[in-house]
């Protein structure tokens, strides 16, 4: 699955570049030599991974809300991209309960705006839309989801991402079939790694608790999730977009899962305890008091189709994922150059997949 010089000089239009995954992908695309223009909201956290990695000095990175269709189209027409990677989203489950209308307007109508922009940009050949492992109708059985399973979602975030899949299907069937363009969606598991400071996520919550010398409070310690390092699905996205472009979509699916090896499926408390061991903390977690908004008790993915079609498979064990994540935050606390450190982790991952 090794990445080649395919990306050198490719014109890539990226949305959501100031977020956690988007910042890592922007840095990786720069390392690969791609020509990137990106749109996103301003960074929402401080510290900000986007600002720490800072790979955009001479790049066309714009603060644009994807709900602004005119602004999106103006950027795309000026840039004339070949490949579009759409990552921008309201990505937090608990925030979706607090503001469901914002979640649906961003994830559904924002995606429709991106796809309508592509419809009016004839240079685009490949579109990859990032959704979520939570797009599936989840009965809590824990059986790994495959791409042909029924879409659904009870909470506003999950439901909005399932709706995103349907919007993509509609644009694919209604506008892109008669054109030399492939549109596909990708669904990843729970990603972790250095530089995430979002609220209501396990790693940043743990880091904040660790730095305050307090145990982390867990809402659902026995919930099972498919944990993986952020570079794992990003490598899958790059490989899939490359395959779609080179093969023009022949014999490739319209959607792929990118999840960890089944040995990396673990409960929230198991991951918290592993993080505690990595940071030499004994009193790691406690049960959060009170009632909590509902979350799926089990969520796992099958990535067999990604292996069969593009040769992608996860390379990092859960322990390696934890070690790489802990090392990133340790280096940051010690004042390291986090751009250089992050590029080093990307280089190490490239070596693992070559």
C-alpha positions as CSV (number, residue, x, y, z in Angstrom):
1,X,0.0,0.0,0.0
2,X,3.1,2.2,-0.1
3,X,2.4,5.8,-1.1
4,X,4.2,6.8,-4.3
5,X,5.1,10.1,-5.9
6,X,1.5,10.2,-7.2
7,X,0.7,13.2,-5.0
8,X,3.6,15.4,-6.1
9,X,2.1,18.5,-7.8
10,X,-1.5,17.2,-7.5
11,X,-4.1,20.0,-7.1
12,X,-6.0,19.0,-3.9
13,X,-9.0,20.9,-2.5
14,X,-9.3,20.1,1.2
15,X,-12.1,21.1,3.6
16,X,-11.7,21.0,7.4
17,X,-8.0,21.6,7.4
18,X,-7.9,23.3,10.8
19,X,-9.4,20.3,12.6
20,X,-7.5,17.4,14.2
21,X,-7.5,15.0,11.3
22,X,-7.4,17.9,8.8
23,X,-4.3,19.4,10.3
24,X,-2.5,16.0,10.1
25,X,-3.6,15.4,6.6
26,X,-2.5,19.0,5.5
27,X,1.0,18.3,6.9
28,X,1.2,14.9,5.2
29,X,0.0,16.3,1.8
30,X,2.6,19.0,2.1
31,X,5.3,16.4,2.7
32,X,4.1,14.5,-0.3
33,X,4.4,17.6,-2.5
34,X,0.7,18.2,-3.2
35,X,-0.5,21.7,-4.2
36,X,-3.2,22.3,-1.6
37,X,-6.0,24.9,-1.3
38,X,-8.1,24.4,1.8
39,X,-11.2,25.9,3.5
40,X,-12.3,25.6,7.1
41,X,-13.5,27.5,10.1
42,X,-10.9,29.0,12.4
43,X,-9.4,26.7,14.9
44,X,-11.8,26.1,17.8
45,X,-9.3,25.0,20.5
46,X,-6.3,26.6,22.2
47,X,-3.8,25.0,22.0
48,X,-4.4,24.4,18.3
49,X,-2.8,21.6,16.4
50,X,-3.3,23.7,13.2
51,X,-1.1,26.4,14.6
52,X,1.5,24.1,16.0
53,X,2.0,22.3,12.7
54,X,1.8,25.5,10.6
55,X,2.4,23.9,7.2
56,X,0.5,26.7,5.3
57,X,2.8,29.7,4.9
58,X,2.6,29.8,1.1
59,X,-0.6,27.8,0.7
60,X,-4.1,28.8,-0.2
61,X,-5.8,28.2,3.1
62,X,-9.0,30.1,3.6
63,X,-11.3,30.6,6.6
64,X,-14.7,29.7,5.0
65,X,-17.8,28.1,6.4
66,X,-18.9,25.2,4.1
67,X,-22.5,26.4,4.6
68,X,-21.5,29.5,2.4
69,X,-22.0,28.1,-1.0
70,X,-20.9,31.2,-2.9
71,X,-17.6,31.4,-1.1
72,X,-16.9,27.7,-1.6
73,X,-17.5,28.0,-5.4
74,X,-15.3,31.1,-5.7
75,X,-12.4,29.3,-4.1
76,X,-12.8,26.2,-6.2
77,X,-13.1,28.0,-9.5
78,X,-9.9,30.0,-8.8
79,X,-8.0,26.9,-7.8
80,X,-9.3,24.4,-10.4
81,X,-8.6,21.2,-8.3
82,X,-8.3,17.7,-9.6
83,X,-9.0,15.9,-6.2
84,X,-11.3,17.0,-3.5
85,X,-11.1,15.6,0.1
86,X,-14.1,16.8,2.2
87,X,-13.4,16.5,5.9
88,X,-15.2,19.6,7.3
89,X,-17.9,18.6,9.8
90,X,-19.4,19.1,13.2
91,X,-17.8,16.0,14.6
92,X,-18.7,15.8,18.3
93,X,-21.6,13.6,19.5
94,X,-22.4,15.5,22.7
95,X,-22.3,18.8,20.9
96,X,-24.8,17.4,18.4
97,X,-27.2,16.9,21.3
98,X,-26.6,20.5,22.4
99,X,-27.1,22.0,18.9
100,X,-28.7,19.5,16.5
101,X,-29.7,22.1,13.9
102,X,-26.0,23.2,13.6
103,X,-24.9,19.6,13.2
104,X,-27.4,18.9,10.4
105,X,-26.8,22.2,8.6
106,X,-23.0,21.7,8.7
107,X,-22.9,17.9,8.0
108,X,-25.7,17.6,5.5
109,X,-26.2,21.0,3.8
110,X,-22.5,21.8,4.1
111,X,-21.8,18.6,2.2
112,X,-24.4,19.4,-0.4
113,X,-22.7,22.7,-0.9
114,X,-19.3,21.0,-1.4
115,X,-20.8,18.6,-3.9
116,X,-22.7,21.3,-5.7
117,X,-19.4,23.2,-6.0
118,X,-17.8,20.1,-7.5
119,X,-20.7,19.9,-9.9
120,X,-19.8,23.3,-11.2
121,X,-16.0,22.7,-11.3
122,X,-15.1,20.6,-14.4
123,X,-11.5,20.0,-13.4
124,X,-12.4,17.7,-10.5
125,X,-11.8,14.0,-11.2
126,X,-11.9,12.4,-7.7
127,X,-13.9,13.2,-4.6
128,X,-13.5,11.6,-1.2
129,X,-16.0,12.4,1.5
130,X,-15.1,11.5,5.0
131,X,-18.1,10.4,7.1
132,X,-17.8,8.1,10.2
133,X,-18.0,4.6,11.6
134,X,-21.2,5.8,13.3
135,X,-23.2,5.9,10.0
136,X,-24.5,2.4,10.6
137,X,-27.7,1.5,12.2
138,X,-26.3,0.1,15.5
139,X,-28.2,-2.6,17.5
140,X,-25.3,-2.9,20.0
141,X,-24.4,-6.4,19.0
142,X,-20.7,-5.6,18.6
143,X,-20.5,-7.4,15.3
144,X,-18.1,-5.5,13.0
145,X,-20.0,-3.4,10.4
146,X,-19.3,-3.9,6.7
147,X,-20.0,-1.4,4.0
148,X,-23.2,-3.0,2.8
149,X,-24.9,-2.8,6.3
150,X,-27.9,-0.6,6.8
151,X,-27.2,3.1,7.4
152,X,-28.8,4.8,10.4
153,X,-28.1,6.6,13.6
154,X,-30.1,7.7,16.7
155,X,-28.1,10.7,17.9
156,X,-28.0,13.8,15.7
157,X,-24.3,13.4,14.8
158,X,-24.6,9.8,13.7
159,X,-27.8,10.5,11.9
160,X,-26.4,13.5,10.1
161,X,-23.4,11.4,8.9
162,X,-25.8,8.7,7.6
163,X,-27.6,11.5,5.8
164,X,-24.3,12.7,4.4
165,X,-23.9,9.3,2.8
166,X,-27.3,9.6,1.2
167,X,-26.5,13.1,-0.2
168,X,-23.3,11.6,-1.7
169,X,-25.3,8.8,-3.3
170,X,-27.8,11.2,-4.8
171,X,-25.1,13.5,-6.3
172,X,-23.3,10.4,-7.6
173,X,-26.4,9.0,-9.3
174,X,-27.9,12.4,-10.4
175,X,-24.9,14.4,-11.6
176,X,-21.6,12.5,-11.7
177,X,-22.4,9.3,-13.5
178,X,-22.2,10.8,-16.9
179,X,-19.0,12.6,-16.2
180,X,-15.4,11.4,-15.8
181,X,-15.5,11.7,-12.0
182,X,-15.5,9.2,-9.0
183,X,-17.2,10.1,-5.7
184,X,-16.6,7.7,-2.7
185,X,-17.1,7.9,1.0
186,X,-14.8,6.6,3.8
187,X,-15.8,5.5,7.3
188,X,-13.1,5.4,10.0
189,X,-13.1,4.3,13.6
190,X,-12.2,6.3,16.8
191,X,-9.0,8.0,15.9
192,X,-6.5,9.1,18.5
193,X,-3.1,10.7,18.3
194,X,-1.1,13.8,19.2
195,X,-2.6,17.3,19.0
196,X,-6.3,16.7,19.8
197,X,-7.7,19.2,22.3
198,X,-11.4,18.8,21.5
199,X,-13.8,18.6,24.4
200,X,-15.6,15.3,25.2
201,X,-13.0,13.1,23.6
202,X,-11.0,10.5,25.6
203,X,-7.4,11.5,24.8
204,X,-7.7,15.3,25.3
205,X,-9.9,14.7,28.4
206,X,-7.2,12.3,29.7
207,X,-4.4,14.8,29.0
208,X,-6.2,17.6,30.7
209,X,-6.9,15.4,33.8
210,X,-3.2,14.2,33.8
211,X,-1.9,17.8,33.7
212,X,-4.3,18.7,36.6
213,X,-3.3,15.6,38.6
214,X,-6.9,14.4,38.6
215,X,-8.5,11.1,37.4
216,X,-10.4,11.2,34.2
217,X,-14.2,10.9,34.5
218,X,-15.7,8.3,32.2
219,X,-19.3,8.3,31.2
220,X,-19.4,4.8,29.7
221,X,-16.3,2.9,30.8
222,X,-17.4,-0.4,29.3
223,X,-18.3,0.9,25.8
224,X,-16.3,-0.8,23.1
225,X,-14.7,1.3,20.3
226,X,-12.3,0.6,17.3
227,X,-9.3,2.7,18.4
228,X,-6.7,3.6,15.9
229,X,-3.9,6.1,15.4
230,X,-4.9,9.1,13.2
231,X,-2.3,8.3,10.6
232,X,-3.9,4.9,9.9
233,X,-7.2,6.1,8.3
234,X,-5.4,9.1,6.7
235,X,-3.1,6.7,4.9
236,X,-6.2,4.8,3.8
237,X,-7.8,8.0,2.5
238,X,-4.7,8.9,0.5
239,X,-4.4,5.4,-0.9
240,X,-8.1,5.2,-1.9
241,X,-8.0,8.6,-3.5
242,X,-4.9,7.6,-5.5
243,X,-6.5,4.3,-6.6
244,X,-9.8,6.1,-7.6
245,X,-7.8,8.6,-9.7
246,X,-5.4,6.1,-11.3
247,X,-8.0,3.4,-12.1
248,X,-10.8,5.9,-12.7
249,X,-12.8,3.9,-10.3
250,X,-12.8,0.6,-12.1
251,X,-13.6,-2.3,-9.7
252,X,-13.5,0.0,-6.7
253,X,-16.4,0.4,-4.2
254,X,-18.3,3.6,-3.5
255,X,-17.5,3.3,0.2
256,X,-14.7,1.8,2.4
257,X,-14.2,1.2,6.1
258,X,-10.8,2.0,7.6
259,X,-10.7,0.4,11.1
260,X,-8.0,-1.1,13.3
261,X,-7.1,-4.7,13.7
262,X,-9.7,-6.5,15.9
263,X,-7.1,-6.7,18.7
264,X,-7.4,-2.9,19.0
265,X,-11.1,-3.1,19.8
266,X,-11.1,-2.1,23.5
267,X,-13.4,-0.6,26.1
268,X,-13.1,3.1,27.1
269,X,-11.7,2.1,30.5
270,X,-9.1,-0.3,29.0
271,X,-7.8,2.5,26.8
272,X,-7.8,4.9,29.8
273,X,-5.8,2.4,31.9
274,X,-3.3,1.9,29.0
275,X,-2.9,5.6,28.8
276,X,-2.3,5.7,32.6
277,X,0.4,3.1,32.3
278,X,2.1,5.1,29.6
279,X,2.1,8.2,31.8
280,X,2.8,6.2,35.0
281,X,-0.5,7.2,36.6
282,X,-2.2,4.7,39.0
283,X,-5.5,6.4,39.8
284,X,-6.5,6.8,36.2
285,X,-10.3,7.1,36.1
286,X,-13.6,7.3,37.9
287,X,-17.2,6.9,36.9
288,X,-18.6,10.3,35.9
289,X,-21.6,11.1,38.2
290,X,-25.1,11.8,37.0
291,X,-27.1,10.7,34.0
292,X,-25.5,10.8,30.5
293,X,-26.7,11.2,27.0
294,X,-27.0,7.8,25.3
295,X,-24.1,6.4,23.3
296,X,-23.7,3.0,21.5
297,X,-22.4,0.3,23.9
298,X,-20.4,-1.3,21.1
299,X,-19.1,-0.2,17.8
300,X,-16.6,-2.1,15.6
301,X,-15.7,-2.1,11.9
302,X,-14.5,-4.6,9.4
303,X,-11.9,-3.4,7.0
304,X,-11.7,-6.5,4.9
305,X,-13.0,-4.7,1.8
306,X,-10.2,-2.1,2.0
307,X,-7.6,-5.0,2.1
308,X,-9.3,-6.7,-0.9
309,X,-9.6,-3.7,-3.1
310,X,-6.7,-1.3,-2.4
311,X,-4.4,-3.5,-0.2
312,X,-4.9,-1.3,2.9
313,X,-4.6,-2.8,6.3
314,X,-3.8,-1.3,9.8
315,X,-0.1,-1.4,10.7
316,X,0.0,-0.1,14.3
317,X,-1.0,-2.2,17.3
318,X,-3.1,-0.6,20.1
319,X,0.0,-0.4,22.2
320,X,2.0,1.4,19.4
321,X,-0.9,3.8,19.0
322,X,-0.9,4.6,22.7
323,X,2.9,4.9,22.7
324,X,3.0,7.3,19.7
325,X,0.2,9.4,21.2
326,X,1.8,9.6,24.6
327,X,5.2,10.5,23.0
328,X,3.6,13.4,21.1
329,X,2.0,15.0,24.2
330,X,5.3,14.4,26.2
331,X,7.3,16.1,23.5
332,X,4.8,19.0,23.4
333,X,5.0,19.5,27.2
334,X,8.8,19.6,26.9
335,X,8.7,22.3,24.3
336,X,9.8,20.4,21.2
337,X,9.3,21.6,17.7
338,X,6.0,19.8,17.1
339,X,6.0,20.3,13.4
340,X,9.3,18.5,13.1
341,X,8.1,15.8,15.6
342,X,4.9,15.2,13.7
343,X,6.7,15.0,10.4
344,X,8.9,12.4,12.1
345,X,5.9,10.3,13.0
346,X,4.6,10.6,9.5
347,X,7.9,9.4,8.1
348,X,7.9,6.5,10.5
349,X,4.4,5.5,9.4
350,X,5.4,5.8,5.7
351,X,8.2,3.4,6.5
352,X,5.8,1.0,8.2
353,X,3.5,0.9,5.1
354,X,6.2,0.8,2.4
